[in-house]
Amino acid sequence: MKRLCAALFTGLTVVVLAAALDLTGKWDVEFIFDDRGLGDGGFDCALKQDAEQLTGTCSDGTAPVTGELKGQNVSWRMKAGVTQETITFTGIVNEAGTSMKGRFSMPGKGGSFVAAKE
């Protein structure tokens, strides 16, 4: 019985945590390429969350974003730059929903990123 109660409590905690995360808002994203010869940088994003789905724009509205949040796992894609390459970001959101970190990839390049909700 104690094991069942503990399992139910753990499961409910995860459900409440996932339901509590809301990524809607403005985010400051900083990135570092694995190839140190490439310039690091950053940009802002405006995200909107509807259930598990993410939409929005980055880089002053010039780069559309689509993605999803499942628990604390986030994945989003955007098209950016002159060539409009798709950049994919995958990472983990903190329990408060105020920061995320992970990896990004694009054709022939990749690196790490951190983002903070403004």
CORKAGI-V570921 format. One line per field, one symbol per residue. phi: phi as a letter, one per 30 degrees, with the letter a starting at -180 (. if undefined). burial: b if it has 9 or more other ideal C-beta (glycine too) atoms within 8 Angstrom, else e. A space follows every 10 residues. Layout:
BEGIN
phi=???
burial=???
END
This chain:
BEGIN
phi=.ddddddddd dddddddddd dbddkcbccc bbdddddcdd aaacbccbcb hcccblbbhh idbdbbaabb icdcbbbbcb iddhddcccb abcdddicab blbbbbeiba lcbbbbdd
burial=eeeeeeeeee eeebeebbee bebebbbbbb bebeeeeeeb eeebbbbebe eebbbbbbbe eebebbbbbe ebbbbbbbbb eeeebebbbb bbbbeebebb bbbbebeebe bbbbbebe
END
